[in-house]
Amino acid sequence: MDSVSLIPRYNYSYFKYGSTIAPRDQELRETRCYFPKRYIMTLLGCLGMFNIYAMRVNLSVAMVAMVNSTTVMSWNQTYQETECSNLVRYEPPKENEGFKGDQYNWDSKVQGLILGSFFYGYIITQLPGGILAERFGGKWLYGGGTLITAVFSLLTPLAASWGTATFITVRILEGLGEGVTFPAVNAMIGRWSPKTERSRISTIIFTGSQMGNVIAMPVSGWLSSTDLLGGWPSVFYLFGSLGCLWFVAWSVFIHETPSQHPSISKEELLFIEQNKDEKPKQKNDIPWKDIFTSLPMWAVIVAHFGHNFGFLILLTEMPTYLSTILHFDIKSNGILSALPYVVQAMAAWLASFLADRLRESGRMSITNIRKVSNSIGLFGPAICLLGVTVSGCRPELIVALLSLALALNGFIYSGFNVTHVDMSPDFAG
């Protein structure tokens, strides 16, 4: 029996959740204070993404403090051979000045290997994560993946002290845990979001990653130069602890589907069920052949690959670029590394609101909405990054172009990033 059929039959003839409702339902609503459960899922989903990205990018900033660059290259060599030498402060840096905690003699190749090792684990669990999310649900997979990442984040300072190989292993294990989170949260979006709110709910959840960048980068820079818990190790202790606390809240307040939530209102449950894509009467096996022979699906994959290739390079390397090329100090580095993600989140929210309004009005098809959003989100940043390459050593212009690039990139959250949920919400994971 369909879950909606179990709902007592109130007068819903004038009902539209969040807008005009029938007198009987209005009376029921006024008797209690009620916060929609799908918004709680959206909020905690967003905070989960906050933690996931904070634990992913904190190393990019902490790396500046972890590396003893004065033993790698002398001041004279640095000043004479570095890019944009005119931006270098004229006082030679003293060893360990401004940084707290142990430092390591990692050259640029080792640093690149450490920063990239996370993604070796991350790519392995993406597809298995989607299968597990469809088979067992997204709640525990999303929560568990974040918890694993948090635990290994707490172990990062210990792993670094044991040697480069141990450090890289821990980063790979973090990536294995985090790899299941994106397919898991997509499964939750498919089950909890009404069609007319899908762009907004998806965008709010995924822009939690930008908030994680915005907070983690300057906070990591500040913590790395304080005596709190030994300097840079406090970066990993703080965000790992936040990830564990978030897991407790997610476990308590979130349920797999709206129909399984014990305190969801009848009005909200009916609204979600009536505004979802038509669901098959029985759960089918995952249609692998249809998925991998679908040209639209391959278009989403190619778009996602192209976006992530550029976005993740910026995400992991921007702090190092600002430090070694534009020569910002670590505190300024964290703030400037975060700035582009502030404008990206704001642009993404605006774009998602416009996308949902266009869909609700019927003025543009959902396919065209996704295509227009995606084109702005990918071609716009490409033009800005080409501008960076010809900007020379002008830090203000470069930071402005990076900020504009990520602002335009915010449109992808109403583009390819939610298209797979439109195409097949039951197999979104």
N, C-alpha and C positions, 0 to 999 in steps of 0.2 A: 504493500500500500504506500502511495506517495506520502511523504512527510507532511505536506501541506494539508492533505485531507484530514489529518488528525487535529487541525486547528478548529476551535469552536467557531461557528459561522456568525460573526458579527456583520453589521451592515457596512460593507466596504465599497458601496457604490460610488461614494464621493472621495474615496481614499487615495491619497498620494503621499507617501511617507515624507515627512519633512516639509510638507506644504499644507494643502487643504485636506482635512480629514473629517470623517463622519462625526456627528454630534456624540454618538455613543462612545466612539474611540477617543474623542477629545476629552470626554469626562474621565475615561480610564487613564489617559495620559496625565491629566492634571492632578491625579491622586498620588502620584509618586514622581520623584526625580529620576529621570532615566537618561543614560548616556548610551547611544547606539553601540552595540558590541562590535560591529564591523569597523567602527572608528577606533575602538580599543585595539583591535587586531592591526589596524593601520598604524597606530601610534607605536605599539610595541614592535611591529615589523620594521618601522623606520628606525627605532632605537637599536634594534638588532643590527641593521645595516651600519648604523653609526659605529657600533662596537667592532664590527667586522673590518671596516675600513680603517678605523683608528689603530687596530692591532696590525693591520697590513702596512700602513704608511709610517708608523712611528719609527721604524728602523731607518727609513730614508733620512729623517732628520737626525736621529741619534747617531747614525753612522759618522756624521761630521765630527761629533764629539768622541767617538770610539777610536778613530784613526789618529795615530800620532804622525801627522804629516811632516813635522819638523825633522824626523829621522829619515824620511823618504827623500826629501830634497832640501837643500840649503836655501836660506832666504835669498841669497844673490841669484841662485839658479832660478828660483821661483819668479823673482822680479823680472829677470831678463828673458825667460823663455815662456812665461805664461801668456795666455790670451788676455786681451784687454788690460795690459799692464798699467795703463793710465788710471785704472779704477782702484788699483791696489793702495791701501792705506800706507803712508810713508814710514810708519814705525814698524820695524821688524817684529813679528809675533814671537812671544816667548813660549817655550814648551809648556803645554798644559794650561796656558793662560785662558781663563774663562770656562774651562771644561773640568768636570769632576768625574771621578771614576777611572778604572783602568783603561789604558789605551793600547792599541795593537798596531803592529807594523804591516798593514795590509796595503798592497799597491792597488792601482785602479782595476786590474784584472780580477784580483781576489774580491774586491768590493763589488764588482759587477756580478761575480759568481754568487756571492752571498745574497745580494739583492734579488737576483733572478731565481735562486733556488726555491723560493716559495712557490713559484708557478710550475715547477716540475711536479710537485705534489698536487697542486691545484687542478691541473688539466686531467689528471688520472681519474678523479672521482666525479667529474662533471656528469658524464652520461650515466654511470651507475647511480648517482644521486637522483637523476630524473626517474629512473626505473623504480628505485626504492620509494620515492615520493608518491608515485602513482599506486604502488602496491600497498604501502604501509601508512601513507599519509605524510603531510609536510610538517606537522607540529613538532614532533620529536626529532625529525631529521634536521630541521632548521635550528632548533634549540640545541641539539646535541653537537652539530657541526660547529656552532659558535662556542659552545663550552670547551670542546677539544682545542680550538684555537686559543681560547683564553688560558687554559692550563699550560699549554706550551709557551705562551707569551710570558707567563710567570716564571718559567724555567729558562728563559733566554739568557739572562746574565750568567747563570751557572754554566749553561752550555758554551757561551763565549769564553769563559775562563778555562774550560776543558780543552779548547782547541778549535781550529777552523772547521775540521771535519765534523765535530759534534755540533757546532753551531749551524752548519749547513743542513745536517740531518734534522735538527729541531725545526728549522724553517720549512723543510720539505714536509714534515709531519703537520705543521700548521696549515700548509697548503692542502694536504689531504683532507683535513677536517673542514676547512672553509669551502672546499670544492663542492660539497653537497648543498650548501646554503642557498645558492641562487636557484637551482631547480626546485628546491623545497619551498621557497617563498613564492615562486611562480605558481606552484600547485595551490598554495593557500590563497593567492590572489584570484585564481580561477574559481575557487569554491566560495569566496566571501564577497566578491565585488559584483554589484549590479552593472549591467552594460553601460548605463548612462553615467556611472561614476568610475568606470574602469581606468580611464586616463589619469584621473586625479589620484585614486587610491594607489595605482602602480607608481606614479611619479613621486608621491609623498614618501612611499616606502623606499624607493631606490635613491631618492635624494638624501636619505639618511647617510648614504656613503659620502656625499659632499660635506654634510655636517661633520662627519667623522674626520674628514680631511681638514676642515676649517678649525676644529678644536684641537685635533691631535698635533698638527704641525707647530703652531706657536707654543702650545703647552709643552710639547717635547723639547723644543728649543730652550724654553725657560727652565725646565727641570734638569736638562743636561748641564746647566751652568750653576746649579744650586748644590748645597750639601745634603739635601733631603734624600735619605735612603741611599746615599753613595753617589749622587749625580745621575748620569744617564741610566743606570739600572732602574731608577724610580719610574722612568717612562714605561717600562714593561710591567712593573708591579702595579702601577695605577690602572692602565687600560686592561690588563689581565683581570684585575679584581672587579672592574666595572662589568666585564663580560660575564663573570660568574654571577654577580648580582642580577644582571639582566636575565640570565637563564632561570633564576628562581621566579621572577615576575612572569616571564613567558610561560613557565610550567603551570603556574597557578591560574592565570587569567585567560589563557587561550585554549580553545577547543578546536577539534579538527574541522568540523563543518558547522554551519549555523544551526542545523537541526539537532546537533548534539549538545549545544550550549544550554545549560540548565536554567539560565535566567534571561535568555533573549526574549524580547517582547513578541507577541503574536503579530503585531503590526510590522515590526522589522523583518521577521522571518518571512512573512508573506511578500513583503516588498522585494526582498532578495530573490526569493524563488520565482516570482512573476517577472523579474527583470534579468533573468539569466538566459543564456542560449539554450535552445531545446536540447534536452538531455536524453540519451538513449535509455530504453526501458531496462536493459541489462548491461552490466559492465563488460565491455569487450576486451579482448587481448590487445596489447599495444600493436597498432598496425605498422610494423617496421617497414614493410615494402612500400606502403602508401607514403610514409614519411620521407623515405630516401629517394623516391621517384617523383616527388612533388617539386616542380620548379619554383613556386612561391616559397616553399620551405628553404630551398637552396639560396634563394635571394636573401632571406632573413639571415641565414648562416654567413653568407659573404659580407653582408652589411655589418653584422655583429663582429666578424673577424677584423674588417677594415677599421671599425671604430676602436675596438679594444687594442689593436696594434699601436695606434697613436696615443690613445688615452692612457694606457698602462705605462708606456715609456715616459710620458710626461709625469705621471703619478709617482713613479719610482725614482726618476732621475732629476726632477726639477730642483729639489733642495741641493743636490750636488752641483748642478749647473749654476744655480744662484751663488753658491759658495766659491766654486773654483774658477768660474768664468767671469761672473759679474761681481764677485768678491764682497758679497754681503756678509756681515757677521751672523752668528748662529741665531740670535734673537730676531734680527730683521729677516733672516732667511725663513724662519718659521712663519712669521706674519705674512710675508710676501708669497710664500708657497701656498698659503691658505686662501689668499685674496681671490684668485681665479675661481675657486670652488664656491665662494660666497655668491658671486654673480651667476655662476652656473645654476645653483639651486634656485635662485630667484627667477631666472629666466625659465627654468624647467617648470616651476609652479604656474607661471603665467601662461606658458604654452599649453600645459595640461588643461587649465581652465578653459582656454579658447577652444581646444580640441573637443572637450566634452560639450561645450555650448554649441559648436558647429554640428556635432553629431545629434544632439537633442533637437536642434532646429530643422534638421534635414536639408540644409542648404548645400551640403557637400557629403559625398559618400565617405564611408569609413575608410575605404581603400585610398581615396585621394587625400584625406586628412593625414593618414600615415605617411604617404609618399611625400607630401609637401613638408611635413615636420621633419622627416628623415633627410630630405635634401638640404634644408636649412642647417640641420644639425651636423652634417658631414662636409658639405662643400664650403660652408662659412668658415669653420676652423682651418680647413686646408689652405684657404686664401690667407688667413691670418698668420699661419705658420710659415708660409712662403715669405710673408712680410718680415718675420723675425730673422730669416736668413740674410736679408739685405739691410738689416737695421744697424749693423756695425756694433760698436760698444756704447750704445745709448740705453742704459738700464731702464729709464722711465718709459721709453717707447716700447721696449721689449716686454716689460711687465704689463703695459696697457694692451698690447697685442695678445699676450697670453690670456689676459682676463677676458677680452672680447671673444677670443677663440672658444673659451670654455662656456661663455654666456650663450653663444650660438649653438654650442654643442648640447646645451640643455634641452633643445628641441627633440633630441633622439629619444627621450623618455616617452614622448607621444608618437614616436615613429617605430623603428624596428623593435625597440625594447618591450613593447606590449603587443606587437603584431601576432606573435605566436599564441597569445591568450585569445585574441580575436579569432584566429583560424581554428583553434581546437582547445577550448578551455578545459575539457576533460583530460587532455594529454599535455597540458601546458608545461608541466615539470619535465 
